[in-house]
Amino acid sequence: MIEFYLDANSGMAPYLQLIHQVRQYLRVGLLSEGDQLPTVKDVVGRLAINPNTVLKAYRELEYEGLVLARPGIGTFVTRTLGDGSLATLAPLRRELQRWLGKARRAGLDDESIEALMLTTFRSAAEGEEGIA
């Protein structure tokens, strides 16, 4: 089962952070059809947030057709967003973990790593050549 986290510095509303995390897990195959999301009570207890925040996120995910709430039972994934399976993504994930280790050994902190990845991603998406 997934565990949510909140980033107070993200500038994103907590319910949107929960939605974003579910979408990410669906894209990379860490959540599959039939998987159960953590209960509202569990999320509230772990993150110390208002139950309405979690309910709002879950309702939005249900509206998008990604999950289905079954009263008294839980909230379950109804479809995924990615076409990659964990088996396909596993080698890429390992390679990325090795790269992250190198970045940390080079002295980069989380914000620097995120900035480097985001700017490189955007450059590649725009068709620019990488920085040497």
N, CA, C and O atoms as CSV, one atom per row, in Angstrom:
chain,resi,resn,atom,element,x,y,z
A,1,MET,N,N,0.844,-1.180,0.000
A,1,MET,CA,C,0.000,0.000,0.000
A,1,MET,C,C,0.896,1.252,0.000
A,1,MET,O,O,1.956,1.272,0.626
A,2,ILE,N,N,0.456,2.266,-0.697
A,2,ILE,CA,C,1.239,3.496,-0.790
A,2,ILE,C,C,1.150,4.297,0.501
A,2,ILE,O,O,0.206,4.159,1.279
A,3,GLU,N,N,2.160,5.140,0.706
A,3,GLU,CA,C,2.153,6.066,1.834
A,3,GLU,C,C,2.284,7.467,1.277
A,3,GLU,O,O,3.201,7.760,0.509
A,4,PHE,N,N,1.375,8.320,1.663
A,4,PHE,CA,C,1.402,9.701,1.207
A,4,PHE,C,C,2.364,10.525,2.049
A,4,PHE,O,O,2.678,10.165,3.183
A,5,TYR,N,N,2.821,11.619,1.490
A,5,TYR,CA,C,3.635,12.599,2.199
A,5,TYR,C,C,3.176,13.978,1.744
A,5,TYR,O,O,2.601,14.122,0.664
A,6,LEU,N,N,3.428,14.982,2.563
A,6,LEU,CA,C,3.096,16.357,2.204
A,6,LEU,C,C,4.362,17.198,2.247
A,6,LEU,O,O,5.204,17.028,3.129
A,7,ASP,N,N,4.488,18.097,1.295
A,7,ASP,CA,C,5.610,19.027,1.238
A,7,ASP,C,C,5.064,20.421,1.480
A,7,ASP,O,O,4.434,21.009,0.601
A,8,ALA,N,N,5.306,20.947,2.665
A,8,ALA,CA,C,4.794,22.267,3.035
A,8,ALA,C,C,5.380,23.380,2.176
A,8,ALA,O,O,4.810,24.467,2.096
A,9,ASN,N,N,6.519,23.114,1.532
A,9,ASN,CA,C,7.183,24.130,0.714
A,9,ASN,C,C,6.816,24.062,-0.764
A,9,ASN,O,O,7.341,24.832,-1.568
A,10,SER,N,N,5.930,23.159,-1.125
A,10,SER,CA,C,5.622,22.953,-2.548
A,10,SER,C,C,4.759,24.053,-3.145
A,10,SER,O,O,4.778,24.270,-4.357
A,11,GLY,N,N,4.006,24.744,-2.305
A,11,GLY,CA,C,3.075,25.742,-2.817
A,11,GLY,C,C,1.813,25.124,-3.394
A,11,GLY,O,O,0.971,25.829,-3.950
A,12,MET,N,N,1.679,23.820,-3.265
A,12,MET,CA,C,0.517,23.098,-3.787
A,12,MET,C,C,-0.382,22.702,-2.617
A,12,MET,O,O,0.105,22.259,-1.576
A,13,ALA,N,N,-1.679,22.861,-2.790
A,13,ALA,CA,C,-2.631,22.497,-1.750
A,13,ALA,C,C,-2.477,21.017,-1.385
A,13,ALA,O,O,-2.204,20.193,-2.258
A,14,PRO,N,N,-2.650,20.674,-0.101
A,14,PRO,CA,C,-2.485,19.272,0.315
A,14,PRO,C,C,-3.329,18.281,-0.475
A,14,PRO,O,O,-2.841,17.203,-0.816
A,15,TYR,N,N,-4.583,18.614,-0.775
A,15,TYR,CA,C,-5.405,17.650,-1.514
A,15,TYR,C,C,-4.854,17.429,-2.917
A,15,TYR,O,O,-4.938,16.324,-3.452
A,16,LEU,N,N,-4.285,18.488,-3.518
A,16,LEU,CA,C,-3.678,18.339,-4.846
A,16,LEU,C,C,-2.402,17.503,-4.778
A,16,LEU,O,O,-2.095,16.761,-5.710
A,17,GLN,N,N,-1.663,17.621,-3.684
A,17,GLN,CA,C,-0.475,16.787,-3.517
A,17,GLN,C,C,-0.857,15.311,-3.466
A,17,GLN,O,O,-0.181,14.470,-4.059
A,18,LEU,N,N,-1.938,14.998,-2.757
A,18,LEU,CA,C,-2.390,13.602,-2.683
A,18,LEU,C,C,-2.801,13.095,-4.064
A,18,LEU,O,O,-2.441,11.983,-4.451
A,19,ILE,N,N,-3.550,13.905,-4.802
A,19,ILE,CA,C,-3.969,13.528,-6.153
A,19,ILE,C,C,-2.754,13.305,-7.037
A,19,ILE,O,O,-2.679,12.311,-7.761
A,20,HIS,N,N,-1.806,14.228,-6.979
A,20,HIS,CA,C,-0.591,14.140,-7.789
A,20,HIS,C,C,0.180,12.847,-7.479
A,20,HIS,O,O,0.672,12.176,-8.386
A,21,GLN,N,N,0.276,12.513,-6.197
A,21,GLN,CA,C,1.003,11.300,-5.820
A,21,GLN,C,C,0.313,10.045,-6.341
A,21,GLN,O,O,0.979,9.125,-6.816
A,22,VAL,N,N,-1.008,9.997,-6.256
A,22,VAL,CA,C,-1.726,8.834,-6.782
A,22,VAL,C,C,-1.480,8.722,-8.283
A,22,VAL,O,O,-1.211,7.630,-8.785
A,23,ARG,N,N,-1.568,9.823,-8.994
A,23,ARG,CA,C,-1.315,9.800,-10.442
A,23,ARG,C,C,0.096,9.307,-10.744
A,23,ARG,O,O,0.293,8.511,-11.662
A,24,GLN,N,N,1.081,9.776,-9.973
A,24,GLN,CA,C,2.458,9.323,-10.186
A,24,GLN,C,C,2.570,7.816,-9.981
A,24,GLN,O,O,3.166,7.115,-10.799
A,25,TYR,N,N,1.993,7.321,-8.886
A,25,TYR,CA,C,2.042,5.885,-8.621
A,25,TYR,C,C,1.354,5.094,-9.727
A,25,TYR,O,O,1.810,4.007,-10.082
A,26,LEU,N,N,0.270,5.621,-10.274
A,26,LEU,CA,C,-0.429,4.950,-11.372
A,26,LEU,C,C,0.426,4.939,-12.632
A,26,LEU,O,O,0.448,3.947,-13.362
A,27,ARG,N,N,1.124,6.033,-12.888
A,27,ARG,CA,C,1.956,6.134,-14.095
A,27,ARG,C,C,3.124,5.157,-14.095
A,27,ARG,O,O,3.468,4.590,-15.131
A,28,VAL,N,N,3.726,4.965,-12.935
A,28,VAL,CA,C,4.913,4.110,-12.881
A,28,VAL,C,C,4.606,2.678,-12.467
A,28,VAL,O,O,5.523,1.878,-12.277
A,29,GLY,N,N,3.333,2.348,-12.327
A,29,GLY,CA,C,2.954,0.972,-12.052
A,29,GLY,C,C,3.046,0.554,-10.604
A,29,GLY,O,O,2.975,-0.639,-10.306
A,30,LEU,N,N,3.205,1.513,-9.680
A,30,LEU,CA,C,3.236,1.153,-8.261
A,30,LEU,C,C,1.839,0.980,-7.691
A,30,LEU,O,O,1.669,0.439,-6.598
A,31,LEU,N,N,0.845,1.435,-8.428
A,31,LEU,CA,C,-0.553,1.160,-8.127
A,31,LEU,C,C,-1.173,0.533,-9.364
A,31,LEU,O,O,-0.954,0.995,-10.484
A,32,SER,N,N,-1.942,-0.511,-9.155
A,32,SER,CA,C,-2.581,-1.217,-10.262
A,32,SER,C,C,-4.074,-1.305,-10.015
A,32,SER,O,O,-4.561,-1.074,-8.908
A,33,GLU,N,N,-4.775,-1.642,-11.060
A,33,GLU,CA,C,-6.219,-1.826,-10.943
A,33,GLU,C,C,-6.529,-2.827,-9.841
A,33,GLU,O,O,-5.955,-3.915,-9.795
A,34,GLY,N,N,-7.447,-2.446,-8.950
A,34,GLY,CA,C,-7.839,-3.306,-7.842
A,34,GLY,C,C,-7.120,-2.995,-6.541
A,34,GLY,O,O,-7.576,-3.413,-5.477
A,35,ASP,N,N,-6.001,-2.269,-6.599
A,35,ASP,CA,C,-5.286,-1.909,-5.372
A,35,ASP,C,C,-6.126,-0.951,-4.528
A,35,ASP,O,O,-6.894,-0.146,-5.054
A,36,GLN,N,N,-5.965,-1.055,-3.233
A,36,GLN,CA,C,-6.709,-0.198,-2.317
A,36,GLN,C,C,-5.833,0.969,-1.865
A,36,GLN,O,O,-4.664,0.789,-1.524
A,37,LEU,N,N,-6.418,2.165,-1.867
A,37,LEU,CA,C,-5.733,3.336,-1.329
A,37,LEU,C,C,-5.827,3.289,0.196
A,37,LEU,O,O,-6.718,2.639,0.742
A,38,PRO,N,N,-4.917,3.969,0.878
A,38,PRO,CA,C,-5.024,4.022,2.344
A,38,PRO,C,C,-6.366,4.621,2.747
A,38,PRO,O,O,-6.911,5.470,2.041
A,39,THR,N,N,-6.888,4.182,3.872
A,39,THR,CA,C,-8.165,4.729,4.341
A,39,THR,C,C,-7.981,6.190,4.722
A,39,THR,O,O,-6.873,6.634,5.025
A,40,VAL,N,N,-9.071,6.920,4.700
A,40,VAL,CA,C,-9.039,8.326,5.097
A,40,VAL,C,C,-8.481,8.430,6.508
A,40,VAL,O,O,-7.656,9.297,6.796
A,41,LYS,N,N,-8.933,7.548,7.381
A,41,LYS,CA,C,-8.476,7.560,8.778
A,41,LYS,C,C,-6.963,7.357,8.859
A,41,LYS,O,O,-6.296,8.034,9.643
A,42,ASP,N,N,-6.416,6.449,8.073
A,42,ASP,CA,C,-4.972,6.202,8.083
A,42,ASP,C,C,-4.191,7.425,7.591
A,42,ASP,O,O,-3.174,7.800,8.174
A,43,VAL,N,N,-4.679,8.037,6.516
A,43,VAL,CA,C,-3.996,9.211,5.960
A,43,VAL,C,C,-4.043,10.364,6.957
A,43,VAL,O,O,-3.041,11.046,7.176
A,44,VAL,N,N,-5.203,10.577,7.555
A,44,VAL,CA,C,-5.359,11.652,8.547
A,44,VAL,C,C,-4.415,11.423,9.728
A,44,VAL,O,O,-3.771,12.362,10.195
A,45,GLY,N,N,-4.331,10.196,10.207
A,45,GLY,CA,C,-3.465,9.871,11.332
A,45,GLY,C,C,-1.992,10.036,11.013
A,45,GLY,O,O,-1.214,10.494,11.850
A,46,ARG,N,N,-1.615,9.665,9.806
A,46,ARG,CA,C,-0.197,9.730,9.416
A,46,ARG,C,C,0.245,11.152,9.103
A,46,ARG,O,O,1.350,11.551,9.472
A,47,LEU,N,N,-0.600,11.920,8.430
A,47,LEU,CA,C,-0.213,13.247,7.976
A,47,LEU,C,C,-0.733,14.387,8.849
A,47,LEU,O,O,-0.347,15.542,8.667
A,48,ALA,N,N,-1.606,14.057,9.793
A,48,ALA,CA,C,-2.206,15.071,10.670
A,48,ALA,C,C,-2.874,16.174,9.855
A,48,ALA,O,O,-2.601,17.359,10.049
A,49,ILE,N,N,-3.760,15.765,8.935
A,49,ILE,CA,C,-4.515,16.722,8.130
A,49,ILE,C,C,-6.004,16.489,8.338
A,49,ILE,O,O,-6.414,15.481,8.913
A,50,ASN,N,N,-6.789,17.415,7.872
A,50,ASN,CA,C,-8.235,17.352,8.008
A,50,ASN,C,C,-8.791,16.221,7.132
A,50,ASN,O,O,-8.381,16.082,5.980
A,51,PRO,N,N,-9.709,15.419,7.656
A,51,PRO,CA,C,-10.305,14.345,6.851
A,51,PRO,C,C,-10.947,14.856,5.561
A,51,PRO,O,O,-10.947,14.157,4.548
A,52,ASN,N,N,-11.493,16.071,5.595
A,52,ASN,CA,C,-12.113,16.625,4.386
A,52,ASN,C,C,-11.100,16.824,3.267
A,52,ASN,O,O,-11.459,16.772,2.091
A,53,THR,N,N,-9.843,17.052,3.621
A,53,THR,CA,C,-8.784,17.208,2.621
A,53,THR,C,C,-8.586,15.894,1.861
A,53,THR,O,O,-8.487,15.878,0.634
A,54,VAL,N,N,-8.531,14.817,2.603
A,54,VAL,CA,C,-8.361,13.491,1.994
A,54,VAL,C,C,-9.603,13.130,1.179
A,54,VAL,O,O,-9.497,12.633,0.057
A,55,LEU,N,N,-10.763,13.380,1.747
A,55,LEU,CA,C,-12.018,13.081,1.040
A,55,LEU,C,C,-12.104,13.865,-0.266
A,55,LEU,O,O,-12.552,13.331,-1.281
A,56,LYS,N,N,-11.681,15.121,-0.247
A,56,LYS,CA,C,-11.698,15.943,-1.456
A,56,LYS,C,C,-10.790,15.344,-2.531
A,56,LYS,O,O,-11.162,15.280,-3.702
A,57,ALA,N,N,-9.610,14.910,-2.126
A,57,ALA,CA,C,-8.682,14.290,-3.077
A,57,ALA,C,C,-9.277,13.005,-3.648
A,57,ALA,O,O,-9.252,12.790,-4.860
A,58,TYR,N,N,-9.802,12.167,-2.788
A,58,TYR,CA,C,-10.375,10.905,-3.234
A,58,TYR,C,C,-11.593,11.128,-4.138
A,58,TYR,O,O,-11.777,10.403,-5.115
A,59,ARG,N,N,-12.420,12.121,-3.819
A,59,ARG,CA,C,-13.578,12.426,-4.677
A,59,ARG,C,C,-13.121,12.876,-6.062
A,59,ARG,O,O,-13.708,12.480,-7.069
A,60,GLU,N,N,-12.077,13.702,-6.116
A,60,GLU,CA,C,-11.553,14.168,-7.405
A,60,GLU,C,C,-11.007,12.992,-8.213
A,60,GLU,O,O,-11.236,12.907,-9.420
A,61,LEU,N,N,-10.299,12.102,-7.562
A,61,LEU,CA,C,-9.778,10.915,-8.248
A,61,LEU,C,C,-10.924,10.023,-8.739
A,61,LEU,O,O,-10.829,9.409,-9.802
A,62,GLU,N,N,-11.998,9.961,-7.960
A,62,GLU,CA,C,-13.167,9.179,-8.378
A,62,GLU,C,C,-13.847,9.853,-9.568
A,62,GLU,O,O,-14.268,9.183,-10.511
A,63,TYR,N,N,-13.950,11.170,-9.520
A,63,TYR,CA,C,-14.546,11.919,-10.635
A,63,TYR,C,C,-13.758,11.682,-11.928
A,63,TYR,O,O,-14.338,11.608,-13.011
A,64,GLU,N,N,-12.435,11.564,-11.804
A,64,GLU,CA,C,-11.579,11.311,-12.968
A,64,GLU,C,C,-11.642,9.855,-13.435
A,64,GLU,O,O,-11.074,9.503,-14.469
A,65,GLY,N,N,-12.332,9.020,-12.671
A,65,GLY,CA,C,-12.464,7.618,-13.052
A,65,GLY,C,C,-11.264,6.771,-12.697
A,65,GLY,O,O,-11.110,5.667,-13.219
A,66,LEU,N,N,-10.404,7.273,-11.813
A,66,LEU,CA,C,-9.200,6.527,-11.446
A,66,LEU,C,C,-9.422,5.597,-10.258
A,66,LEU,O,O,-8.745,4.578,-10.122
A,67,VAL,N,N,-10.380,5.958,-9.397
A,67,VAL,CA,C,-10.674,5.136,-8.230
A,67,VAL,C,C,-12.183,5.022,-8.053
A,67,VAL,O,O,-12.959,5.761,-8.660
A,68,LEU,N,N,-12.572,4.084,-7.215
A,68,LEU,CA,C,-13.981,3.904,-6.878
A,68,LEU,C,C,-14.073,3.684,-5.373
A,68,LEU,O,O,-13.430,2.789,-4.824
A,69,ALA,N,N,-14.878,4.509,-4.717
A,69,ALA,CA,C,-15.095,4.361,-3.273
A,69,ALA,C,C,-16.191,3.335,-3.048
A,69,ALA,O,O,-17.260,3.405,-3.656
A,70,ARG,N,N,-15.919,2.394,-2.179
A,70,ARG,CA,C,-16.911,1.391,-1.788
A,70,ARG,C,C,-17.170,1.590,-0.312
A,70,ARG,O,O,-16.373,1.161,0.523
A,71,PRO,N,N,-18.292,2.247,0.027
A,71,PRO,CA,C,-18.584,2.589,1.422
A,71,PRO,C,C,-18.415,1.406,2.374
A,71,PRO,O,O,-18.924,0.309,2.144
A,72,GLY,N,N,-17.683,1.674,3.445
A,72,GLY,CA,C,-17.450,0.649,4.456
A,72,GLY,C,C,-16.346,-0.321,4.115
A,72,GLY,O,O,-15.937,-1.116,4.962
A,73,ILE,N,N,-15.850,-0.273,2.878
A,73,ILE,CA,C,-14.807,-1.211,2.446
A,73,ILE,C,C,-13.505,-0.476,2.141
A,73,ILE,O,O,-12.441,-0.877,2.612
A,74,GLY,N,N,-13.584,0.600,1.355
A,74,GLY,CA,C,-12.383,1.355,1.015
A,74,GLY,C,C,-12.472,1.970,-0.368
A,74,GLY,O,O,-13.510,1.915,-1.027
A,75,THR,N,N,-11.369,2.553,-0.790
A,75,THR,CA,C,-11.260,3.191,-2.102
A,75,THR,C,C,-10.268,2.395,-2.932
A,75,THR,O,O,-9.144,2.140,-2.501
A,76,PHE,N,N,-10.695,2.006,-4.129
A,76,PHE,CA,C,-9.914,1.085,-4.952
A,76,PHE,C,C,-9.607,1.683,-6.319
A,76,PHE,O,O,-10.418,2.410,-6.891
A,77,VAL,N,N,-8.425,1.364,-6.830
A,77,VAL,CA,C,-8.000,1.818,-8.148
A,77,VAL,C,C,-8.821,1.105,-9.209
A,77,VAL,O,O,-8.993,-0.113,-9.160
A,78,THR,N,N,-9.331,1.877,-10.179
A,78,THR,CA,C,-10.130,1.296,-11.253
A,78,THR,C,C,-9.392,1.270,-12.593
A,78,THR,O,O,-9.747,0.504,-13.489
A,79,ARG,N,N,-8.359,2.117,-12.725
A,79,ARG,CA,C,-7.549,2.068,-13.954
A,79,ARG,C,C,-6.203,2.717,-13.695
A,79,ARG,O,O,-6.026,3.447,-12.720
A,80,THR,N,N,-5.257,2.441,-14.579
A,80,THR,CA,C,-3.921,3.008,-14.440
A,80,THR,C,C,-3.715,4.096,-15.488
A,80,THR,O,O,-4.548,4.283,-16.375
A,81,LEU,N,N,-2.617,4.797,-15.378
A,81,LEU,CA,C,-2.301,5.865,-16.331
A,81,LEU,C,C,-1.110,5.538,-17.212
A,81,LEU,O,O,-0.921,6.162,-18.256
A,82,GLY,N,N,-0.320,4.585,-16.813
A,82,GLY,CA,C,0.893,4.284,-17.571
A,82,GLY,C,C,0.746,3.019,-18.375
A,82,GLY,O,O,-0.094,2.166,-18.089
A,83,ASP,N,N,1.580,2.917,-19.386
A,83,ASP,CA,C,1.602,1.683,-20.168
A,83,ASP,C,C,2.832,0.855,-19.823
A,83,ASP,O,O,3.017,-0.248,-20.337
A,84,GLY,N,N,3.672,1.403,-18.942
A,84,GLY,CA,C,4.871,0.680,-18.533
A,84,GLY,C,C,4.617,-0.165,-17.310
A,84,GLY,O,O,4.008,0.292,-16.342
A,85,SER,N,N,5.077,-1.380,-17.351
A,85,SER,CA,C,4.943,-2.247,-16.192
A,85,SER,C,C,6.154,-2.044,-15.296
A,85,SER,O,O,7.153,-1.452,-15.706
A,86,LEU,N,N,6.056,-2.536,-14.078
A,86,LEU,CA,C,7.199,-2.451,-13.177
A,86,LEU,C,C,8.413,-3.138,-13.767
A,86,LEU,O,O,9.538,-2.674,-13.577
A,87,ALA,N,N,8.208,-4.240,-14.482
A,87,ALA,CA,C,9.329,-4.960,-15.087
A,87,ALA,C,C,10.035,-4.096,-16.126
A,87,ALA,O,O,11.259,-4.134,-16.246
A,88,THR,N,N,9.257,-3.319,-16.873
A,88,THR,CA,C,9.836,-2.441,-17.881
A,88,THR,C,C,10.542,-1.261,-17.232
A,88,THR,O,O,11.605,-0.839,-17.689
A,89,LEU,N,N,9.958,-0.731,-16.172
A,89,LEU,CA,C,10.493,0.462,-15.529
A,89,LEU,C,C,11.620,0.165,-14.548
A,89,LEU,O,O,12.404,1.060,-14.232
A,90,ALA,N,N,11.722,-1.059,-14.062
A,90,ALA,CA,C,12.712,-1.396,-13.037
A,90,ALA,C,C,14.150,-1.059,-13.451
A,90,ALA,O,O,14.873,-0.457,-12.657
A,91,PRO,N,N,14.591,-1.422,-14.657
A,91,PRO,CA,C,15.969,-1.065,-15.032
A,91,PRO,C,C,16.195,0.450,-15.079
A,91,PRO,O,O,17.258,0.936,-14.692
A,92,LEU,N,N,15.199,1.181,-15.552
A,92,LEU,CA,C,15.321,2.642,-15.587
A,92,LEU,C,C,15.383,3.211,-14.176
A,92,LEU,O,O,16.141,4.140,-13.897
A,93,ARG,N,N,14.580,2.643,-13.300
A,93,ARG,CA,C,14.573,3.095,-11.904
A,93,ARG,C,C,15.929,2.850,-11.246
A,93,ARG,O,O,16.439,3.720,-10.539
A,94,ARG,N,N,16.521,1.669,-11.471
A,94,ARG,CA,C,17.838,1.354,-10.908
A,94,ARG,C,C,18.894,2.320,-11.429
A,94,ARG,O,O,19.740,2.797,-10.672
A,95,GLU,N,N,18.840,2.605,-12.732
A,95,GLU,CA,C,19.791,3.536,-13.330
A,95,GLU,C,C,19.630,4.934,-12.725
A,95,GLU,O,O,20.622,5.611,-12.453
A,96,LEU,N,N,18.412,5.355,-12.521
A,96,LEU,CA,C,18.151,6.654,-11.916
A,96,LEU,C,C,18.645,6.688,-10.468
A,96,LEU,O,O,19.189,7.699,-10.023
A,97,GLN,N,N,18.460,5.595,-9.737
A,97,GLN,CA,C,18.950,5.534,-8.360
A,97,GLN,C,C,20.467,5.640,-8.317
A,97,GLN,O,O,21.018,6.295,-7.432
A,98,ARG,N,N,21.153,4.997,-9.272
A,98,ARG,CA,C,22.619,5.111,-9.346
A,98,ARG,C,C,23.008,6.564,-9.625
A,98,ARG,O,O,23.927,7.099,-9.004
A,99,TRP,N,N,22.302,7.194,-10.562
A,99,TRP,CA,C,22.589,8.588,-10.885
A,99,TRP,C,C,22.363,9.488,-9.674
A,99,TRP,O,O,23.166,10.383,-9.409
A,100,LEU,N,N,21.282,9.259,-8.941
A,100,LEU,CA,C,21.014,10.056,-7.743
A,100,LEU,C,C,22.124,9.891,-6.713
A,100,LEU,O,O,22.505,10.856,-6.051
A,101,GLY,N,N,22.636,8.696,-6.577
A,101,GLY,CA,C,23.770,8.463,-5.672
A,101,GLY,C,C,24.983,9.273,-6.101
A,101,GLY,O,O,25.664,9.862,-5.262
A,102,LYS,N,N,25.256,9.308,-7.394
A,102,LYS,CA,C,26.379,10.108,-7.909
A,102,LYS,C,C,26.151,11.596,-7.642
A,102,LYS,O,O,27.078,12.310,-7.259
A,103,ALA,N,N,24.927,12.055,-7.843
A,103,ALA,CA,C,24.605,13.467,-7.620
A,103,ALA,C,C,24.811,13.837,-6.153
A,103,ALA,O,O,25.333,14.909,-5.845
A,104,ARG,N,N,24.400,12.951,-5.256
A,104,ARG,CA,C,24.577,13.220,-3.821
A,104,ARG,C,C,26.057,13.224,-3.441
A,104,ARG,O,O,26.501,14.064,-2.658
A,105,ARG,N,N,26.816,12.282,-4.002
A,105,ARG,CA,C,28.252,12.242,-3.723
A,105,ARG,C,C,28.955,13.481,-4.276
A,105,ARG,O,O,30.001,13.886,-3.769
A,106,ALA,N,N,28.379,14.073,-5.309
A,106,ALA,CA,C,28.940,15.302,-5.885
A,106,ALA,C,C,28.545,16.532,-5.064
A,106,ALA,O,O,28.966,17.648,-5.368
A,107,GLY,N,N,27.739,16.322,-4.025
A,107,GLY,CA,C,27.393,17.407,-3.122
A,107,GLY,C,C,26.071,18.099,-3.406
A,107,GLY,O,O,25.770,19.117,-2.781
A,108,LEU,N,N,25.281,17.584,-4.320
A,108,LEU,CA,C,23.996,18.214,-4.619
A,108,LEU,C,C,22.971,17.869,-3.553
A,108,LEU,O,O,22.874,16.723,-3.113
A,109,ASP,N,N,22.204,18.880,-3.140
A,109,ASP,CA,C,21.108,18.641,-2.208
A,109,ASP,C,C,19.835,18.360,-3.013
A,109,ASP,O,O,19.848,18.411,-4.242
A,110,ASP,N,N,18.739,18.065,-2.310
A,110,ASP,CA,C,17.489,17.693,-2.980
A,110,ASP,C,C,17.013,18.766,-3.955
A,110,ASP,O,O,16.617,18.453,-5.078
A,111,GLU,N,N,17.051,20.028,-3.532
A,111,GLU,CA,C,16.571,21.106,-4.401
A,111,GLU,C,C,17.430,21.243,-5.652
A,111,GLU,O,O,16.912,21.506,-6.737
A,112,SER,N,N,18.742,21.066,-5.506
A,112,SER,CA,C,19.636,21.160,-6.662
A,112,SER,C,C,19.408,20.005,-7.630
A,112,SER,O,O,19.409,20.192,-8.847
A,113,ILE,N,N,19.212,18.813,-7.080
A,113,ILE,CA,C,18.929,17.646,-7.923
A,113,ILE,C,C,17.622,17.856,-8.676
A,113,ILE,O,O,17.544,17.616,-9.881
A,114,GLU,N,N,16.602,18.303,-7.957
A,114,GLU,CA,C,15.299,18.535,-8.591
A,114,GLU,C,C,15.413,19.596,-9.685
A,114,GLU,O,O,14.853,19.428,-10.769
A,115,ALA,N,N,16.130,20.680,-9.412
A,115,ALA,CA,C,16.299,21.737,-10.411
A,115,ALA,C,C,17.034,21.219,-11.641
A,115,ALA,O,O,16.650,21.523,-12.770
A,116,LEU,N,N,18.090,20.438,-11.427
A,116,LEU,CA,C,18.854,19.878,-12.542
A,116,LEU,C,C,17.988,18.945,-13.383
A,116,LEU,O,O,18.006,19.011,-14.612
A,117,MET,N,N,17.241,18.090,-12.724
A,117,MET,CA,C,16.387,17.154,-13.455
A,117,MET,C,C,15.295,17.886,-14.231
A,117,MET,O,O,15.037,17.573,-15.394
A,118,LEU,N,N,14.658,18.857,-13.586
A,118,LEU,CA,C,13.564,19.576,-14.228
A,118,LEU,C,C,14.053,20.386,-15.422
A,118,LEU,O,O,13.427,20.360,-16.482
A,119,THR,N,N,15.151,21.098,-15.268
A,119,THR,CA,C,15.646,21.905,-16.391
A,119,THR,C,C,16.138,21.006,-17.527
A,119,THR,O,O,15.953,21.333,-18.699
A,120,THR,N,N,16.754,19.894,-17.188
A,120,THR,CA,C,17.208,18.959,-18.219
A,120,THR,C,C,16.025,18.339,-18.940
A,120,THR,O,O,16.044,18.199,-20.163
A,121,PHE,N,N,15.002,17.969,-18.193
A,121,PHE,CA,C,13.787,17.414,-18.786
A,121,PHE,C,C,13.156,18.409,-19.743
A,121,PHE,O,O,12.794,18.055,-20.865
A,122,ARG,N,N,13.024,19.655,-19.301
A,122,ARG,CA,C,12.409,20.677,-20.147
A,122,ARG,C,C,13.242,20.949,-21.390
A,122,ARG,O,O,12.693,21.130,-22.477
A,123,SER,N,N,14.555,20.980,-21.243
A,123,SER,CA,C,15.436,21.192,-22.388
A,123,SER,C,C,15.273,20.076,-23.411
A,123,SER,O,O,15.194,20.321,-24.615
A,124,ALA,N,N,15.224,18.849,-22.909
A,124,ALA,CA,C,15.075,17.699,-23.799
A,124,ALA,C,C,13.722,17.738,-24.494
A,124,ALA,O,O,13.615,17.418,-25.678
A,125,ALA,N,N,12.693,18.130,-23.756
A,125,ALA,CA,C,11.351,18.208,-24.336
A,125,ALA,C,C,11.254,19.271,-25.415
A,125,ALA,O,O,10.464,19.148,-26.351
A,126,GLU,N,N,12.059,20.311,-25.279
A,126,GLU,CA,C,12.080,21.400,-26.268
A,126,GLU,C,C,13.055,21.114,-27.399
A,126,GLU,O,O,13.177,21.911,-28.330
A,127,GLY,N,N,13.753,19.979,-27.327
A,127,GLY,CA,C,14.667,19.604,-28.386
A,127,GLY,C,C,16.016,20.261,-28.322
A,127,GLY,O,O,16.769,20.234,-29.295
A,128,GLU,N,N,16.339,20.861,-27.176
A,128,GLU,CA,C,17.647,21.487,-27.026
A,128,GLU,C,C,18.688,20.444,-26.732
A,128,GLU,O,O,18.383,19.376,-26.202
A,129,GLU,N,N,19.933,20.757,-27.082
A,129,GLU,CA,C,21.021,19.857,-26.777
A,129,GLU,C,C,21.351,19.936,-25.303
A,129,GLU,O,O,21.177,20.982,-24.676
A,130,GLY,N,N,21.823,18.842,-24.751
A,130,GLY,CA,C,22.203,18.825,-23.343
A,130,GLY,C,C,23.397,19.710,-23.084
A,130,GLY,O,O,24.169,20.019,-23.991
A,131,ILE,N,N,23.540,20.110,-21.851
A,131,ILE,CA,C,24.664,20.936,-21.441
A,131,ILE,C,C,25.825,20.006,-21.126
A,131,ILE,O,O,25.670,19.032,-20.390
A,132,ALA,N,N,26.971,20.308,-21.680
A,132,ALA,CA,C,28.156,19.457,-21.483
A,132,ALA,C,C,28.794,19.705,-20.138
A,132,ALA,O,O,29.799,19.076,-19.807
